[in-house]
Amino acid sequence: MKALSIKQPWASLIAYGIKDIENRTWKTKFRGRIYIHASGKPSFNNLTLGLSNDQIDYVFLKTEFPLLTKDIFYSKSAIIGEVDIVDCMINHPSIWAEKTETSAGYPIKHIIYNWVLANAVIYDEPILNVKGKLSLWEYETVL
């Protein structure tokens, strides 16, 4: 099954079903189930540093605070869950979607693609010590 490496805390927010968008500079035509891989390096260590006020309100209204202190929230180099990619668009209305600025008559310099996610599942026990890769990549389970 395909996997996508995402820095923490974004990976856990997706796996818990809180964050419904993954923002990328490239679009995908892939639709279907993928593994959520928490990459080895976090985006930031304090959850609230990288979030807007709307996102902070949403996280703390939708979740229970103890959830945010669980070790799995800070798992790194691990597959922590699964999610479906159901669409890919520009300027999705979600609070998690980064917007592509448009100006009449001027070319768009940086397009941000919003991957729309659904049906997230977080694992009780993550698959540890998994090295991530760029782009969508295949993870083969060892039986």
Secondary structure, 3 states (H helix, E strand, C coil): CEEEEECCCHHHHHHCCCCCEEEECCCCCCCEEEEEEECCCCCCCCHHHHCCHHHHHHHHHHCCHHHHHCHHHHCCCEEEEEEEEEEEECCCCCCCCCCCCCCCCCCCCCCCEEEEEEEEEEEEEEECCCCCCCCEEECCCCC
